[in-house]
């Protein structure tokens, strides 16, 4: 007999997970902490450069799974974030608010998918990629 797993607690109607993808070796000393579960309307992360000033480019997308046995309207969806560039001084920490390209429409759609599909509520995530370059160095 296998032990029962404790029931999971639903954090929110439109909560999604953040996953930070390293875009390059961390030679600039870039760190990008953020809360693991956040609401779709208010996605935030903090960026910090190390001992050198840098320019950080942020991009990403939300992945919301749907039910594969239902209509085409409920299959897996991808929602792209607006790209953003942040200039940071050495050692400076700056909070970056992330928005979707069609923010109002897409946050409403994500909330609807979370209401109708348990899979979407449990396994939605945002993949964020941050690429930093030193200020004053030639970019490739």
N, C-alpha and C positions, 0 to 999 in steps of 0.2 A: 504494500500500500504506500503510495507516494504522499508526502506531507502536503497539506493545502497551502497555497500561497496566500498571503494576506491580501485583502482587496485593495486595489489601487484607488487613490483619491483623485478626482477630477479637479484640476487646479483652476480652470476657468473655461468659459465658453469658447474663446478663440485664442487659447494659449498655444504657443508654438515653441519648439526647441531651437536653440541657436547652436550652430556648429562652426567653429573657426577653422578655416583651411589655411595652412601656411603656404604662401605664394612663392617664397624664396627663402634662402638661408637668412637667419636673423642677424646679419652683419650690422644692421642699423640699430639693433637693440629694441626693436619694435615689440610691444606687447599689446594684446587686444583682449582684455577681459570683458565679460558680459554675463548677465544672469542667464542661467540655462533655460528657464521657461519664462516667456514674456508674452504679452498680449500682441496680437497682430497689428493693432492700431498704433502702438507705442513701442516700436523696436528701437533699442538704444544699445550702444556699446561704447567703451572708452578706449582711446588709443593713446599710447605713450611712446615717445621715442627715447632712446638711450642718451648717450652723451653727445650725440650730433644732431643738428637740426635736420628735419626730414619732411618730405611730402608724402602723404599716404593716400592712395587711391582705393576706395571702397566700392565693391560691387557684390551682387549676390542674387539669389532667387529663393523663393519659398516653394517647397514641394509638399503638396497636399494629396495624399492617396485617397482614392475613392473605392467603391465596391466594384469589383471586376465583373460581377454577375448582373449588374443593373444596366441602365441605358448609357449611352455614350456621354451624357451630360455629367455622369458621376465618376468617370475614370480619373486617373491621376492627372493633376493639374500643376502647371508651373506658373509662378507669378514672379516676374523680374522686379528687382529693386532699382530705384534711380541710382545712377553712379554719382559718387561724391568724391571730391578731392579736399583733403584737409592739410593745411600747412601747420607744422609743429616746430616749436623751438626745442632746444636741447633740454631734456628732462620734463617737458611740459605734458600735462595730461589734458585731453579735450574729449568731451562727451559728443558723440555723433548720433544724431537721430536719423534713422533709416525710414524711407518712405517707398511705397510701391509706385510704379509708373502711373497707374490709374488708381490712386490710393483709396479714394472713397468707394469706388465700385468694387475693387478687388478685396478690400477688408470685409465688405458686406458679403461677397461671394464666399470667402473663407469661413466666415461665421455661419453661413447657411450650410456649407459642407460639414462643418463641425456639429451642427445641430442634427443633421440627418444621418451621418455615418460615424459609427463608433471607431472604425479604423482611422478615419481622418482625425478624430479627436486625439487618439493615442499616438499616432505616428507622423504627424505633421512636423516639419522642420524647416529652418531657414539655413541655407548654406551661404556664408559670408566669406569673401576673399578680400584680403587687405594686402596691397603691394606697396612697399615703402621704398623711396629712393632718397639718397642724401641730397640736400639742397646744395647747389653749386657743382654737383657732379654731372657729367653728361649722361642723359638717359638713353637707353638702347631701344 
